[in-house]
Every structure is written in structure tokens, then in C-alpha cells.
Amino acid sequence: MQFSNHQLVLYPAQPDNGLVKERLAACLQALGLLGIALEEGRYATGDAFLSLVCFLGCSPDIELEPQVGKPFCYVQLPQSDAPTTFQLIRKPVVSTASWVVIGNIHEAEAVPDTALFEALEAASGCRWKYAYRR
């Protein structure tokens, strides 16, 4: 499988929000963002993916099914409660233990829907932000 370096990163406004990885995964599973597990920490997109991530433009070229040799959209979650450092495009470095990466999303190609942010805020008790990385 080919995992793209272009990613949409969601992260809490308060890095030490206490949201443990198990609660994060359960929240996103119940929401329908996560599909089948692909490998450690990576998931295919779930049934509600296209209603939780809004693609911009008139005809985005996205692949939702895992492909060999072709980038596809996937969701990645932390595998430990240790902070991960992200170098984001046009943003300061972010270090947080709670995060969601949506792979194969190029800069400004898609944005998270309000329902996704509301679910993450309810699970963590704080506001979330997003940015892109490559």
C-alpha cells in the first residue's frame, strides 16, 4: 500500500488535553470516520468519511479504497500517549499526544466538517484545529 506524504492534520488547541488514544479511536469509530484497520494505527476510511471531510473544488481526484502502488485516503491515529511533533505547512511546529492524520489530502484540497470538530471537542473538552503537511 502506498501512504501519501500529503496529509490533513487535526490537533487540539490545548496539547495537554488528556484525551487518551483509546477514547480518540472510539470517538472516531462511532462517528464513522474509521473503516477497517490496515496496519498499526492506520485505517481505511469509514462510511461517513465523505460527510466528515469536505472536499473543495469541482472534481477532486480521491481514492477511498486501499490500493497497491497508488495513494489513497486513510486515517492515522496515535499508537501511544507520547507527544508527536508535526511540522505543518505555514504553521508553527505542533507537539501533541492527541491527533488525527487524514492521508492523501493535499494542501487546501479538503477541510474537516463541523460535525467532526464537534465530536473531537466533546471527547477532549477543547477546541481542535487543522493544518496540512507534506
Summary of the structure (lengths in Angstrom):
residues: 134
radius of gyration: 13.7
end to end distance: 17.8
largest distance: 39.2
contacts: 406
relative contact order: 0.34
helix: 19%
strand: 32%
